[in-house]
Amino acid sequence: MKSIITGFIIMMAIAFAGNTLLADDLPSPKEMLGKVNAELEKGLKLWYPRSVDPRGGYHSIFDQDWTLKPYETKGIVQQSRMVWTAAEVALRRPDHRAQMEPIAVHGYKFLRDFMWDKEYGGFYWEVKADGSPLCTDMSEMKHAYGESFALYGLANLYRLNGDAEVLDLAKKLFHWIDKYGHDAKYGGYREAWYRDGRQMNAPPKDRPDQIKGKTREMLGDKSMNTHLHLLEAFTELYRVWPDPVLRSRLAELLVIMRDKVPTWPGAMRQFFRYDWTPAATYVSFGHDIECTYLMEEAEIILGNPSAKKTLEVGRSFVDHALQFGWDEKYGGFFYDGATFGVPADTSKFWWVQAEGLNTLLLMHDHYGKENPEYYRCFIKQWNFIEKHILDAKYGGWFPLTDADGSNPRGLDNRFSQVTHGLEKAHLWKTSYHEIRALLNVSDRLKKITEKEAR
């Protein structure tokens, strides 16, 4: 699948759009490195150690001004992402390791002691704030999306501290996911399970209204979102455990994300039947650009850093998002839309902007000599984040804004946790997206700066 915007289309869009930055006006990678590092340090000071709950794990909800709000539950996605992020900072910023490694271990102990189902295996989707089970009904759903993030966090912590106990739990989880979820006939994974691992392909008898899984897929179907994050988790685990079965599954997921999920000219479908028959759904611009980065990470770990087909497909995702999901007037990526139509939801979500920042610079690193527009859009993306997503008064990232950056607000009823305020942290919003993006962008800018200085 070749890129649909190799200079011409995007240059035409720029020529007719307002508020365009000219090449001579762009800050250099060295200038950007200082800005990104400053924001990274601010973010780390806001999240840590504030997020650590002395009872175990991490607090669920902080208000706009970073005061702790009452909360009733802790979720596997949130807790695991916080473990991964703390471990990642410790790995990549040695000056923070003394602080961050104990924080990562603290979160792991909560996963191990409270969120792992000691009777049936796998991790609970959610527990009470003190770690006690939220519900022990057999039909309390476990989901591959949540299990993937648990695996992601465990693997990264083992990479940091080499604790065999951590790796043992990661292996146990991988085997659990693979035993109960892997689809040997059609590939990929079935996503929703009863507590004991039986697949939940239809609403349980005691919960007839439960027709969807945690990624909003119809029960029995498969979703892009879950398979994207299984790819992410299996990549992280294979980095530290080169098991042949795991390698086979990782390679299978990469092919699925690269060859089955996309549709021409460079967008990912959202939902599929069990046999990968696609459903007609919207395009999620944030997931498309995030997938570009995660597919490349998988190829690197598999030993194929220059896999041509994967690079081309990844680039097509970014170019499609730039043509149909990019806001040339204000900067930033819209939330979703039709493959060839106008955006349906023009909101600017914090995580989409973070992933956009990361992947635009990745594209510049690969293709900047032939198309300087990736760097220009990277700068415009940063400017939108700096002006509208970053909270100038209290620090941190607003959950989302309108297209023009106005009206910062919380999540709505499309999500399992509705937030009406400007919470800086909740079950779906952690440090993961922005801190990972800032780490990646910082390291890539440093590499670019050093290359230019030679």
Buried (B, 14 or more C-beta within 10 A) or exposed (E): BEBBBBEEBBEEBBEEEEEBBEEEEBBEBBEBBEBBBEBBEBBBEBBBEBBBBEEBBBBBBBBBEBEBEEBEBBBBBBBBBBBBBBBBBBBBBEEBBEBBBBBBBBBBEBBBEBBBBEEBBBBBBBBBBEBEBBBEEEBBBBBBBBBBBBBBBBBBBBBBBEEEEBBEBBBBBBBBBBEBBBBEEBBBBBBBBBBEBEBBBEBBEEEEEBEBBBBBBBBBBBBBBBBBBBBBBBBBBBBBBEBEEBBEBBBBBBBBBBEBBBBEBBBBBBBBEBEBEBBEBBBBBBBBBBBBBBBBBBBBBBEBEEBEEBBBBBBBBBBBBBBBBBBBEBBBBBBBBBBEEEBEBBBBBBBBBBBBBBBBBBBBBBBBEEBBBBBBBBBBBBBBBEEBBBBEEBBBBBBBBBBBBEEBBBBEEEBEBEBEEBBBBBBBBBBBBBBBBBBBBBEBBBEBBEEEEE
